[in-house]
Amino acid sequence: MIIIMKPNASAEAVSKVKHLIESNGLTAHLSEGTEVTIVGVVGDKTKLQGANIEMMDGVDKIVAVTESYKVVNKKFHPEDSVITVGNAKIGPGHLTMMAGPCAIENHDMLLETAYAVKKAGAQFLRGGAYKPRTSPYAFQGLEEEGLQYMKEAREATGLNVVCEVTSLRSLETAVKYVDMIQIGARNMQNFELLKEAGKAGIPVLLKKRSLRYH
């Protein structure tokens, strides 16, 4: 369920509602809009029976939510999401460009590309440090060495850097160097990797499909 506060509800009133929710073992998600504040409740709502939340100071009404994915549901978060990554913002009102090599081949190539990407007006340098191939004899990427080059490129240009990860091991390494991690289309059903990416503490770029033009 969600608790919609009155437009003039004080910070103290919102805090009391949040405290009541959390003291009963549930989770409260605050969404502070320009006009009203919405408090989302996640957990077993039966624990709040008899709490008379609708009678609390500053509460306008309570709305039941039956849809899945409550953490990202529009009813919980009516405002458009804007994600901050380093010195860039991604979301409505922001034109965000990312560019860079599919595979990082060497230090000089990446730095040269980074300067070109910066000059073109992009905010992100994307580089492939992990490149699994069908053939075990083909180039598999520079791995951590490539990530080190990306970090150096960020320091030299001010660009934010993003790299695709393909395994739990590569994820653990990449978070030490990049501002955002990417999950490629082939790993969108690698549920263990997706869960760990969600716990990584940095933004995740999900790539659902690849478009190729000839």
Protein Blocks (a to p, Z undefined) as FASTA:
>chain_A
ZZdddfklcfklmmmmmmmmmmnopacdddddfkbccdddedjfklmgoklmmlpghiab
dcddfbghkllgmklmmpacdddehjbccdehiacddeddfbafbfklmmmmmmmmmmno
pabdcddfbdcdfblkbcebjkjmmmmmmmmmmmmnopacddddfbfklmmmmmmmmmbd
cddfklmmmmklmmmmmmnopacdddfbdcddZZ
